Amino acid sequence: MGDESDRAISGLPFEVLDPAPVSVAVTRGADHRLLYTNKAYREQLGDRPIGSPLHASFADGHRVRYRELFDQVYATGEPVVLTAAPASTAEPDRYFTSSLSRVSFGGGEYGVLVVAVEVTDQITAARQVEALAEERSHILRRYQSLMRVSAEIFWVAGPTGEVIERSPSWERVTGQPWEEYKGRGWLTMVHPDDREATMASWAEAVGRMEVWEYAYRLRTVDGTYRHYAVKGVPIKEHGELVEWVGTCTDIEQQWQEQRSQQLLDRAAAATAERTNLEEMLGAVANVIVPELADGCGVHLVTDLTGEQRSGAPFVVERVATAARPGLPRLPSYGEERLPPDNWVVLAARRRRPMSKRFPPGCPPAGVAPSWSQQWMVANKANSIVVLPVVVDGAVPVVVTLMTCGDRPPISRADVALLSRMFDHAHDALSGAMRFQRTQQIALALQHSLLAEPPKLADLRIEARYRASPSAAEVGGDWYDSFILPDGVPVMAIGDVAGHDLGAAVAMSQIRNMLRALAMDRCEPPGEILNRLNIAMGSLSSDVTATCVLARIEEYGGRYRLNYAVAGHPPPLLVTADGVGRFLESCVNPLLGFPNEDGCRSSIEPLPSGSTVLFYTDGLIERPGENIDDGLERLRRLACSLARCSLERFCDQVLSSLPTTGLDDIAVIALRLPPASDTDGD
């Protein structure tokens, strides 16, 4: 008995005794100064000051010789049990059955452990003993039931860390039976991403024989994961580790609250540190991923004709993306016109989030822009949330968020958190959006002037327009593509000098004149540009412009480019195997000045599967840099994208090159069919 009494408790946090339903107190030293009391003790006998001596902490020594008993236990190590002994309190007489045992703190220091149960009722009302026994049985059953439903999990492990005992609540929480749990089997219920770190932390605590405190995600019986805090305490006898005693406590709500606040703070800080809208949205996307989603796209939306027409198209510009480590990241920029039944359009008009779960890699059509659809298929996405962001009463931004693989879909609570993140960033977004809203109006006007490329049976034509983020007015960059009366497709791109309303008006006039001149006579492109140069003299003010005009002609079963360049950067031809060169055989002066020699045309054979790119100078020019450097940078990038889809080719060209942001950028690209379709290979 003495050996058990002398069990060392050095290093044992007394907090593990707090939940005990009996009164517990611990003294230390020969003068028996109070070291600890648990909650039950404080409620039954009062909150005694820690460090107070015996006479101030326990009952009146004149009624019961407590001091002598404490001294006896302290000196001999033999425990003492007092049955129905009186206690002196401020209330009427009360009786307790108590046990006094010696405990060791190591280094030759001892103390006394007191465990007491009040038995006043049994003494003062013997006739209620039978009723009390029944009530005890009822309380016991209730206590056992509470233990079965309690989320608190208790466990005991051997000195080397293998679990040897645990409370039944583990199986209730996880569904894992004892045979699968014992030893280190419990690790199989820990989230796969947390197992390695959990095991390393546990092994370190075991090796150092230190208190183990950790948090991990535990798979519950319904297949979801919740955060649990685990605490293990080393128990020693005579300085030797004999076992570990620990608890496992559900902290999901606490963890969610802490995480929510951290994400809100991070999102607010990310937007407060930036003034550019696209940078703000990109910073928020990096906060969202990977904490809440595996992939994210942030889109500026422009309703071209207003909400009054149900069939109105939306122009969607992807301005920021994010993806968790290990997944490919979409280019930061992309552009697409969406039909009215696309979820991005619906979420923007309804002003509420929309979500969908689906088998991995099988998203329904129309839940996102086409680039996000492709990303979800390629990366086995299992869900999507489309979140409209309301700023100053409008919806200028829509966010798409995807989860992949085994990751659970985004919960309703996290959707609400996402909305709060953007709400908290509202003021910063509002300030940046005032400028952006003016630009969106200009962008809507610009798109109303730029026609969609024609849909052809074997040729692919894609176009992109990216407004300058630093200018609020429409610029002079433009593109066009249409079918001539002789059935030949035409592509054109141009740039009117200036970046203001006058440039936009001149751009519209020149574009319309060029289309009319091209449709009037099926001439070589150089002849059409000659007539355009003459017609520009009728404009109200001096206007200069650059232009590339090209016919895509079928000749002898193959295609060729009949083109003319007037003061514009040369077209870029990239073959299917990634070899690129600029087409510079017909350089002509810019438009707006008399040209007695006229504009020359040139014909270039187009290999099967090749890509022809027309672009404006904002894509390649940088202050203080030779334009040849910008051209070479574009050529290398385009060659690396030769095998990409034409949509991705255009998006990557706009996303990957270092531009100044001071000028608009327009691109239009042609993709030839592969050899098997044109050559019969």
Salt bridges, closest charged atoms under 4 A:
ASP6 OD1 - ARG102 NE 2.88
ASP31 OD2 - ARG33 NE 2.78
GLU68 OE1 - ARG65 NH1 2.14
ASP71 OD1 - HIS32 NE2 2.65
ASP71 OD1 - ARG67 NE 3.20
GLU91 OE1 - ARG94 NH1 3.72
ASP93 OD1 - ARG63 NH1 3.40
GLU109 OE2 - ARG28 NH2 3.24
GLU118 OE1 - ARG94 NH2 2.89
GLU162 OE2 - ARG184 NH2 3.35
GLU171 OE1 - ARG166 NH2 3.56
GLU179 OE1 - LYS182 NZ 3.10
ASP193 OD2 - HIS191 ND1 3.93
ASP194 OD1 - ARG217 NH2 2.87
GLU204 OE2 - ARG208 NH1 3.40
GLU237 OE2 - ARG7 NH2 3.27
ASP250 OD2 - ARG226 NE 2.81
GLU252 OE1 - HIS227 ND1 3.01
GLU273 OE1 - ARG274 NH1 3.81
GLU278 OE1 - ARG466 NH2 3.47
ASP294 OD1 - ARG324 NE 2.88
ASP294 OD1 - ARG407 NH1 2.92
ASP303 OD2 - ARG349 NH2 3.33
GLU335 OE2 - HIS447 NE2 3.63
ASP392 OD1 - HIS426 NE2 3.50
ASP414 OD1 - ARG259 NH2 2.45
ASP427 OD1 - HIS426 ND1 3.50
GLU452 OE2 - ARG337 NE 3.22
GLU462 OE2 - ARG460 NH2 3.21
GLU462 OE1 - ARG464 NH1 2.99
ASP480 OD2 - ARG511 NE 3.88
ASP480 OD1 - ARG515 NH2 2.71
ASP486 OD2 - ARG551 NH2 3.05
ASP520 OD2 - ARG521 NE 3.52
ASP520 OD2 - ARG531 NH1 3.61
GLU523 OE2 - ARG521 NH1 3.49
GLU523 OE1 - ARG531 NH2 3.02
GLU553 OE2 - ARG551 NE 2.69
GLU553 OE1 - ARG560 NE 2.84
GLU604 OE2 - ARG581 NH2 2.18
GLU625 OE1 - ARG633 NH2 2.89
GLU632 OE2 - ARG635 NH2 2.81
GLU632 OE2 - ARG636 NH1 3.58
GLU647 OE2 - ARG460 NH2 2.68
ASP651 OD2 - ARG318 NH2 3.61
ASP651 OD1 - ARG464 NE 2.87
ASP664 OD1 - HIS499 NE2 2.86
ASP679 OD2 - ARG558 NH1 3.59
